């Protein structure tokens, strides 16, 4: 039996996929250190409000920004691909292609289609290209970052094939 992440286990058990595109662990201390250094530069030994205000504003702001960067959810459930607020009915999925980092660079590189819908997180190497089959929609495909490209592509195609 192989080890799998909770999102992979969810995929196998329910035929769906769910994951959150969180930041890597090292981004938190790095972001907080940058905010602390910037606050210390603004403080520069001053007294009064300048002594505490940079820390009271910049540290919570850094936490909010770091949380916001890792908030995106990618799910396949209820006959839809859900990426943050965007919804794509799986009946419009023609194909789902798992991409590694090199494949993602190629799809999103110089010759990229400007009409494509892209949710890309640079700290996540994998992605899935979802080719659409909807004559009413000018979007040719979606590119969605994921830590589990094969599982997401499989869940999409399975949901498409089982949706009436």
BELPEMO-V685371 format. One record per helix or strand of 3 or more residues. SS is the DSSP state (H for helix, E for strand). FROM is the first residue (numbers start at 1). TO is the last residue. If there is no record, write none. Layout:
ss={SS & SS}
from={FROM & FROM}
to={TO & TO}
This chain:
ss={H & E & H & H & E & E & E & H & E & H & E & E & E & H}
from={6 & 17 & 25 & 49 & 73 & 80 & 86 & 90 & 93 & 101 & 117 & 127 & 141 & 149}
to={14 & 20 & 43 & 69 & 77 & 83 & 89 & 92 & 99 & 107 & 119 & 132 & 145 & 162}
